[in-house]
Amino acid sequence: MEEIAISKFKATCLAVLKRVRRTGQPIRVTRFGEPVAEIVPPSPPARPEGWLGCMRGTAEIEEDIVSPVLEPEEWEALR
């Protein structure tokens, strides 16, 4: 693992972070030769399952969904 002094890290912080992200290689920051921190690349983002089936399990069928809601006599009354 590459090491960098804290003073150099402070001066080049953004460049060091960009390099870690680009290469994926961690860098250890030291102060007087002792490790202070480790800069590691971010973990990959979680991929969503996708939109197909994303609503699975969110609906409930309570009654018959095939039969009409109104009886034939009620349809006639609406006309």
Distance bins in CASP14 RR format, pairs under 12 A and 6 or more apart:
PFRMAT RR
TARGET T0000
AUTHOR 0000-0000-0000
RMODE 2
METHOD distances of the structure
MODEL  1
1 20 0 0 0 0 0 1 0 0 0 0 0
1 23 0 0 0 0 0 1 0 0 0 0 0
1 24 0 0 0 0 0 1 0 0 0 0 0
1 25 1 0 0 1 0 0 0 0 0 0 0
1 26 1 0 1 0 0 0 0 0 0 0 0
1 27 1 0 0 1 0 0 0 0 0 0 0
1 28 1 0 1 0 0 0 0 0 0 0 0
1 29 0 0 0 0 0 1 0 0 0 0 0
1 30 0 0 0 0 0 1 0 0 0 0 0
1 35 0 0 0 0 1 0 0 0 0 0 0
1 38 1 0 0 1 0 0 0 0 0 0 0
1 39 0 0 0 0 0 1 0 0 0 0 0
1 40 0 0 0 0 1 0 0 0 0 0 0
2 8 0 0 0 0 0 1 0 0 0 0 0
2 9 0 0 0 0 0 1 0 0 0 0 0
2 16 0 0 0 0 1 0 0 0 0 0 0
2 19 0 0 0 0 1 0 0 0 0 0 0
2 20 0 0 0 0 1 0 0 0 0 0 0
2 23 0 0 0 0 1 0 0 0 0 0 0
2 24 0 0 0 0 0 1 0 0 0 0 0
2 25 1 0 0 1 0 0 0 0 0 0 0
2 26 1 0 0 1 0 0 0 0 0 0 0
2 27 1 0 1 0 0 0 0 0 0 0 0
2 28 1 0 0 1 0 0 0 0 0 0 0
2 29 0 0 0 0 0 1 0 0 0 0 0
2 30 0 0 0 0 0 1 0 0 0 0 0
2 38 0 0 0 0 0 1 0 0 0 0 0
2 39 0 0 0 0 1 0 0 0 0 0 0
2 40 0 0 0 0 0 1 0 0 0 0 0
3 9 0 0 0 0 1 0 0 0 0 0 0
3 16 0 0 0 0 0 1 0 0 0 0 0
3 25 0 0 0 0 0 1 0 0 0 0 0
3 26 0 0 0 0 0 1 0 0 0 0 0
3 27 1 0 0 1 0 0 0 0 0 0 0
3 28 1 0 1 0 0 0 0 0 0 0 0
3 29 1 0 0 1 0 0 0 0 0 0 0
3 30 1 0 1 0 0 0 0 0 0 0 0
3 31 0 0 0 0 0 1 0 0 0 0 0
3 33 1 0 0 1 0 0 0 0 0 0 0
3 34 0 0 0 0 0 1 0 0 0 0 0
3 35 1 0 0 1 0 0 0 0 0 0 0
3 36 0 0 0 0 0 1 0 0 0 0 0
3 37 0 0 0 0 0 1 0 0 0 0 0
3 38 0 0 0 0 1 0 0 0 0 0 0
3 39 0 0 0 0 0 1 0 0 0 0 0
4 10 0 0 0 0 1 0 0 0 0 0 0
4 11 0 0 0 0 0 1 0 0 0 0 0
4 12 0 0 0 0 1 0 0 0 0 0 0
4 13 0 0 0 0 0 1 0 0 0 0 0
4 15 0 0 0 0 0 1 0 0 0 0 0
4 16 1 0 0 1 0 0 0 0 0 0 0
4 17 0 0 0 0 0 1 0 0 0 0 0
4 19 0 0 0 0 0 1 0 0 0 0 0
4 20 0 0 0 0 0 1 0 0 0 0 0
4 25 0 0 0 0 0 1 0 0 0 0 0
4 26 0 0 0 0 0 1 0 0 0 0 0
4 27 1 0 1 0 0 0 0 0 0 0 0
4 28 1 0 0 1 0 0 0 0 0 0 0
4 29 1 0 1 0 0 0 0 0 0 0 0
4 30 1 0 0 1 0 0 0 0 0 0 0
4 31 0 0 0 0 0 1 0 0 0 0 0
4 33 0 0 0 0 0 1 0 0 0 0 0
4 35 0 0 0 0 0 1 0 0 0 0 0
4 36 0 0 0 0 0 1 0 0 0 0 0
4 37 0 0 0 0 0 1 0 0 0 0 0
4 38 0 0 0 0 0 1 0 0 0 0 0
4 39 0 0 0 0 1 0 0 0 0 0 0
5 11 0 0 0 0 1 0 0 0 0 0 0
5 12 0 0 0 0 0 1 0 0 0 0 0
5 16 0 0 0 0 0 1 0 0 0 0 0
5 27 0 0 0 0 0 1 0 0 0 0 0
5 28 0 0 0 0 0 1 0 0 0 0 0
5 29 1 0 0 1 0 0 0 0 0 0 0
5 30 1 0 1 0 0 0 0 0 0 0 0
5 31 1 0 0 1 0 0 0 0 0 0 0
5 32 0 0 0 0 1 0 0 0 0 0 0
5 33 1 0 0 1 0 0 0 0 0 0 0
5 34 0 0 0 0 0 1 0 0 0 0 0
5 35 0 0 0 0 0 1 0 0 0 0 0
5 36 0 0 0 0 1 0 0 0 0 0 0
6 12 0 0 0 0 0 1 0 0 0 0 0
6 13 0 0 0 0 0 1 0 0 0 0 0
6 16 0 0 0 0 0 1 0 0 0 0 0
6 27 0 0 0 0 0 1 0 0 0 0 0
6 28 0 0 0 0 0 1 0 0 0 0 0
6 29 1 0 1 0 0 0 0 0 0 0 0
6 30 1 0 0 1 0 0 0 0 0 0 0
6 31 1 0 1 0 0 0 0 0 0 0 0
6 32 0 0 0 0 1 0 0 0 0 0 0
6 33 0 0 0 0 1 0 0 0 0 0 0
6 34 0 0 0 0 1 0 0 0 0 0 0
6 35 0 0 0 0 0 1 0 0 0 0 0
6 36 1 0 1 0 0 0 0 0 0 0 0
6 37 0 0 0 0 1 0 0 0 0 0 0
6 39 0 0 0 0 0 1 0 0 0 0 0
7 13 0 0 0 0 0 1 0 0 0 0 0
7 29 0 0 0 0 0 1 0 0 0 0 0
7 30 0 0 0 0 0 1 0 0 0 0 0
7 31 0 0 0 0 1 0 0 0 0 0 0
7 32 0 0 0 0 0 1 0 0 0 0 0
7 33 0 0 0 0 0 1 0 0 0 0 0
7 36 0 0 0 0 0 1 0 0 0 0 0
8 15 0 0 0 0 0 1 0 0 0 0 0
8 16 0 0 0 0 1 0 0 0 0 0 0
8 27 0 0 0 0 0 1 0 0 0 0 0
8 29 0 0 0 0 1 0 0 0 0 0 0
8 30 0 0 0 0 1 0 0 0 0 0 0
8 31 0 0 0 0 0 1 0 0 0 0 0
9 15 0 0 0 0 1 0 0 0 0 0 0
9 16 1 0 1 0 0 0 0 0 0 0 0
9 17 0 0 0 0 1 0 0 0 0 0 0
9 19 0 0 0 0 0 1 0 0 0 0 0
9 20 0 0 0 0 0 1 0 0 0 0 0
9 27 0 0 0 0 1 0 0 0 0 0 0
9 28 0 0 0 0 1 0 0 0 0 0 0
9 29 1 0 1 0 0 0 0 0 0 0 0
9 30 0 0 0 0 1 0 0 0 0 0 0
9 31 0 0 0 0 1 0 0 0 0 0 0
9 36 0 0 0 0 1 0 0 0 0 0 0
9 37 0 0 0 0 1 0 0 0 0 0 0
9 38 0 0 0 0 0 1 0 0 0 0 0
9 39 0 0 0 0 1 0 0 0 0 0 0
10 16 0 0 0 0 1 0 0 0 0 0 0
10 29 0 0 0 0 1 0 0 0 0 0 0
10 31 0 0 0 0 0 1 0 0 0 0 0
10 36 0 0 0 0 0 1 0 0 0 0 0
10 37 0 0 0 0 0 1 0 0 0 0 0
12 18 0 0 0 0 1 0 0 0 0 0 0
12 19 0 0 0 0 1 0 0 0 0 0 0
12 20 0 0 0 0 0 1 0 0 0 0 0
12 27 0 0 0 0 0 1 0 0 0 0 0
12 29 0 0 0 0 0 1 0 0 0 0 0
12 39 0 0 0 0 0 1 0 0 0 0 0
13 19 0 0 0 0 0 1 0 0 0 0 0
13 20 0 0 0 0 0 1 0 0 0 0 0
13 27 0 0 0 0 0 1 0 0 0 0 0
13 29 0 0 0 0 1 0 0 0 0 0 0
13 37 0 0 0 0 0 1 0 0 0 0 0
13 39 0 0 0 0 1 0 0 0 0 0 0
14 20 0 0 0 0 0 1 0 0 0 0 0
14 21 0 0 0 0 0 1 0 0 0 0 0
14 39 0 0 0 0 0 1 0 0 0 0 0
15 21 0 0 0 0 0 1 0 0 0 0 0
15 22 0 0 0 0 0 1 0 0 0 0 0
15 27 0 0 0 0 0 1 0 0 0 0 0
15 39 0 0 0 0 0 1 0 0 0 0 0
16 22 0 0 0 0 0 1 0 0 0 0 0
16 23 0 0 0 0 0 1 0 0 0 0 0
16 25 0 0 0 0 0 1 0 0 0 0 0
16 26 0 0 0 0 0 1 0 0 0 0 0
16 27 1 0 0 1 0 0 0 0 0 0 0
16 28 0 0 0 0 0 1 0 0 0 0 0
16 29 0 0 0 0 1 0 0 0 0 0 0
16 37 0 0 0 0 0 1 0 0 0 0 0
16 38 0 0 0 0 0 1 0 0 0 0 0
16 39 1 0 0 1 0 0 0 0 0 0 0
16 40 0 0 0 0 0 1 0 0 0 0 0
16 41 0 0 0 0 0 1 0 0 0 0 0
17 23 0 0 0 0 0 1 0 0 0 0 0
17 24 0 0 0 0 0 1 0 0 0 0 0
17 26 0 0 0 0 0 1 0 0 0 0 0
17 27 0 0 0 0 1 0 0 0 0 0 0
17 29 0 0 0 0 0 1 0 0 0 0 0
17 37 0 0 0 0 0 1 0 0 0 0 0
17 39 1 0 0 1 0 0 0 0 0 0 0
17 40 0 0 0 0 0 1 0 0 0 0 0
17 41 0 0 0 0 1 0 0 0 0 0 0
17 42 0 0 0 0 0 1 0 0 0 0 0
18 24 0 0 0 0 0 1 0 0 0 0 0
18 27 0 0 0 0 0 1 0 0 0 0 0
18 39 0 0 0 0 0 1 0 0 0 0 0
18 41 0 0 0 0 0 1 0 0 0 0 0
19 25 0 0 0 0 1 0 0 0 0 0 0
19 26 0 0 0 0 0 1 0 0 0 0 0
19 27 1 0 0 1 0 0 0 0 0 0 0
19 39 0 0 0 0 1 0 0 0 0 0 0
19 41 0 0 0 0 1 0 0 0 0 0 0
20 26 1 0 0 1 0 0 0 0 0 0 0
20 27 1 0 1 0 0 0 0 0 0 0 0
20 28 0 0 0 0 0 1 0 0 0 0 0
20 29 0 0 0 0 0 1 0 0 0 0 0
20 37 0 0 0 0 0 1 0 0 0 0 0
20 38 0 0 0 0 1 0 0 0 0 0 0
20 39 1 0 1 0 0 0 0 0 0 0 0
20 40 1 0 0 1 0 0 0 0 0 0 0
20 41 1 0 1 0 0 0 0 0 0 0 0
20 42 0 0 0 0 1 0 0 0 0 0 0
21 27 0 0 0 0 0 1 0 0 0 0 0
21 39 0 0 0 0 1 0 0 0 0 0 0
21 40 0 0 0 0 0 1 0 0 0 0 0
21 41 1 0 1 0 0 0 0 0 0 0 0
21 42 1 0 0 1 0 0 0 0 0 0 0
21 43 0 0 0 0 0 1 0 0 0 0 0
21 44 0 0 0 0 0 1 0 0 0 0 0
22 41 0 0 0 0 1 0 0 0 0 0 0
22 42 0 0 0 0 0 1 0 0 0 0 0
23 39 0 0 0 0 0 1 0 0 0 0 0
23 40 0 0 0 0 0 1 0 0 0 0 0
23 41 1 0 0 1 0 0 0 0 0 0 0
24 39 0 0 0 0 0 1 0 0 0 0 0
24 40 0 0 0 0 1 0 0 0 0 0 0
24 41 1 0 1 0 0 0 0 0 0 0 0
24 42 0 0 0 0 1 0 0 0 0 0 0
24 43 0 0 0 0 0 1 0 0 0 0 0
24 44 0 0 0 0 0 1 0 0 0 0 0
25 38 0 0 0 0 0 1 0 0 0 0 0
25 39 0 0 0 0 1 0 0 0 0 0 0
25 40 0 0 0 0 1 0 0 0 0 0 0
25 41 1 0 0 1 0 0 0 0 0 0 0
26 35 0 0 0 0 0 1 0 0 0 0 0
26 37 0 0 0 0 0 1 0 0 0 0 0
26 38 1 0 1 0 0 0 0 0 0 0 0
26 39 1 0 0 1 0 0 0 0 0 0 0
26 40 1 0 1 0 0 0 0 0 0 0 0
26 41 1 0 0 1 0 0 0 0 0 0 0
26 42 0 0 0 0 0 1 0 0 0 0 0
27 35 0 0 0 0 0 1 0 0 0 0 0
27 36 0 0 0 0 0 1 0 0 0 0 0
27 37 0 0 0 0 1 0 0 0 0 0 0
27 38 1 0 0 1 0 0 0 0 0 0 0
27 39 1 0 1 0 0 0 0 0 0 0 0
27 40 0 0 0 0 1 0 0 0 0 0 0
27 41 0 0 0 0 1 0 0 0 0 0 0
28 34 0 0 0 0 0 1 0 0 0 0 0
28 35 1 0 1 0 0 0 0 0 0 0 0
28 36 0 0 0 0 1 0 0 0 0 0 0
28 37 1 0 0 1 0 0 0 0 0 0 0
28 38 1 0 1 0 0 0 0 0 0 0 0
28 39 1 0 0 1 0 0 0 0 0 0 0
28 40 0 0 0 0 1 0 0 0 0 0 0
29 35 1 0 0 1 0 0 0 0 0 0 0
29 36 1 0 1 0 0 0 0 0 0 0 0
29 37 1 0 1 0 0 0 0 0 0 0 0
29 38 1 0 0 1 0 0 0 0 0 0 0
29 39 1 0 0 1 0 0 0 0 0 0 0
29 40 0 0 0 0 0 1 0 0 0 0 0
30 36 1 0 0 1 0 0 0 0 0 0 0
30 37 0 0 0 0 1 0 0 0 0 0 0
30 38 0 0 0 0 0 1 0 0 0 0 0
30 39 0 0 0 0 0 1 0 0 0 0 0
31 37 0 0 0 0 1 0 0 0 0 0 0
48 54 1 0 0 1 0 0 0 0 0 0 0
49 55 0 0 0 0 0 1 0 0 0 0 0
49 56 0 0 0 0 1 0 0 0 0 0 0
50 56 0 0 0 0 0 1 0 0 0 0 0
53 59 0 0 0 0 0 1 0 0 0 0 0
59 65 0 0 0 0 0 1 0 0 0 0 0
63 69 0 0 0 0 1 0 0 0 0 0 0
68 74 0 0 0 0 1 0 0 0 0 0 0
68 75 1 0 0 1 0 0 0 0 0 0 0
68 78 0 0 0 0 0 1 0 0 0 0 0
69 75 0 0 0 0 1 0 0 0 0 0 0
69 78 0 0 0 0 0 1 0 0 0 0 0
70 76 0 0 0 0 1 0 0 0 0 0 0
70 77 0 0 0 0 1 0 0 0 0 0 0
70 78 1 0 0 1 0 0 0 0 0 0 0
70 79 0 0 0 0 0 1 0 0 0 0 0
71 77 0 0 0 0 1 0 0 0 0 0 0
71 78 0 0 0 0 0 1 0 0 0 0 0
72 78 0 0 0 0 0 1 0 0 0 0 0
72 79 0 0 0 0 0 1 0 0 0 0 0
73 79 0 0 0 0 0 1 0 0 0 0 0
END
